[in-house]
Amino acid sequence: MSESKTTSAAAPSIFAKFFKPISFFIHFIYQLSMIKSL
């Protein structure tokens, strides 16, 4: 039980570590395309 608890607690932090830069990159490209379309 304690093992699954630690893995479930570690999963969101790992996901956030990867998702934060990816979401920032996607947002940057989206802003760039919006500027290009103008």
C-alpha positions in Angstrom: 0.0 0.0 0.0 2.8 2.4 0.9 4.6 1.5 -2.4 1.6 2.5 -4.6 1.2 5.7 -2.5 4.8 6.8 -3.2 4.5 6.0 -6.9 1.2 7.9 -7.3 2.8 10.8 -5.4 5.9 10.8 -7.7 3.9 10.5 -10.9 2.3 14.0 -10.8 5.6 15.7 -10.1 7.3 13.8 -13.0 4.3 14.7 -15.2 4.5 18.4 -14.2 8.2 18.4 -14.9 7.7 17.3 -18.5 4.3 19.0 -19.1 5.4 22.5 -17.9 8.1 23.0 -20.6 6.0 21.4 -23.3 3.0 23.5 -22.5 5.2 26.6 -22.5 6.7 25.6 -25.9 3.3 25.0 -27.4 2.1 28.4 -26.1 5.2 30.0 -27.6 4.6 28.5 -31.0 0.9 29.4 -30.8 1.8 33.0 -30.1 4.3 32.9 -32.9 1.7 31.6 -35.4 -0.8 34.2 -34.3 1.8 37.0 -34.9 2.6 35.5 -38.3 -1.0 35.3 -39.4 -1.3 39.0 -38.6 
